[in-house]
């Protein structure tokens, strides 16, 4: 799954993301989120249902004229259960950050580089 977030006027981007994620710098002007979902013992219909229900969705809120927050909409991901048992789920997220930003060591705040 891919999501794009425009951050043209933002000087600060806060990240509040659930699960495993990596940050990568890129030459684009927007933040690109790539979600990879692996679920064992689940058929494609279950995966499609989880995606349609928004289990892996991200959203953005404008906090001020120069600050936005990108966050995981559903933070509490309950175990996936099927008649044959519980599924193992691994959802990883790669965040591609415009090269005009730097991030803090905890990977929660992106700040636009001074021009």
C-alpha positions in Angstrom: 0.0 0.0 0.0 1.2 3.5 -0.8 0.1 6.8 0.7 1.4 10.3 -0.2 1.3 13.3 2.2 1.9 16.8 0.9 4.1 18.8 3.3 4.9 21.8 1.1 4.4 24.5 3.7 5.3 22.4 6.8 8.4 23.2 8.7 7.8 20.4 11.2 6.3 17.0 10.7 5.4 14.9 13.7 5.2 11.1 13.3 3.0 9.0 15.6 3.2 5.6 13.9 2.4 2.2 15.3 4.6 -0.8 14.7 7.9 -1.1 12.9 8.9 1.7 10.5 12.0 2.9 8.8 12.9 6.4 7.5 14.5 7.0 4.2 15.5 10.3 2.5 14.4 10.9 -1.1 14.3 13.7 -3.7 10.6 14.0 -3.7 8.6 16.9 -2.3 6.1 14.9 -0.3 6.2 12.2 2.3 5.6 8.8 0.8 4.5 5.9 3.1 4.9 2.3 1.8 3.2 -0.4 3.9 4.1 -4.1 3.5 1.7 -6.5 5.1 2.5 -10.2 5.7 -0.1 -12.4 7.3 0.4 -16.1 7.7 -2.6 -18.6 7.7 -4.9 -16.0 6.1 -6.5 -16.1 2.7 -6.5 -13.0 0.4 -10.1 -12.1 1.3 -9.1 -11.6 5.0 -6.2 -9.4 3.9 -8.5 -7.4 1.6 -11.0 -7.0 4.4 -8.4 -5.7 6.9 -7.1 -3.2 4.3 -10.7 -2.0 3.5 -11.5 -1.7 7.2 -8.5 0.7 7.5 -6.3 -1.4 9.8 -3.2 0.0 8.2 -4.3 3.5 7.3 -2.3 6.6 8.1 -3.8 10.1 8.3 -2.5 13.6 8.5 -3.7 16.5 10.8 -2.6 20.1 10.4 -1.5 21.3 13.9 -0.6 24.8 12.8 0.4 26.8 9.7 3.9 25.2 9.8 3.3 21.9 11.6 1.6 18.6 10.6 1.2 15.3 12.2 1.1 11.9 10.4 -0.3 9.1 12.5 -1.6 5.6 12.5 -5.4 5.7 12.5 -6.0 2.4 14.3 -3.3 1.9 16.9 -4.8 -1.1 18.7 -4.5 -4.0 16.3 -6.2 -6.9 17.9 -5.0 -10.4 16.9 -6.5 -11.8 13.7 -8.4 -15.0 14.4 -9.8 -17.5 11.9 -11.5 -20.8 12.4 -8.1 -22.5 11.9 -6.4 -20.4 14.6 -4.7 -17.1 15.1 -2.7 -15.5 12.3 0.8 -14.1 12.5 0.9 -10.5 11.2 3.9 -8.5 10.3 3.2 -5.0 9.0 6.3 -2.9 8.2 6.3 0.7 7.1 8.8 2.6 5.1 8.6 6.4 5.2 10.3 8.3 2.4 11.1 11.8 3.6 11.9 14.7 1.3 15.7 15.4 1.4 14.8 18.9 2.6 14.1 17.5 6.0 16.2 16.0 8.8 14.8 13.8 11.6 15.5 13.3 15.3 17.2 10.3 16.7 13.9 8.9 17.9 12.5 9.2 14.4 9.4 11.0 15.6 10.0 14.6 14.4 11.0 15.8 10.9 12.3 19.3 10.6 12.8 21.2 7.4 16.5 22.2 6.9 17.2 25.9 7.0 17.5 27.4 3.5 
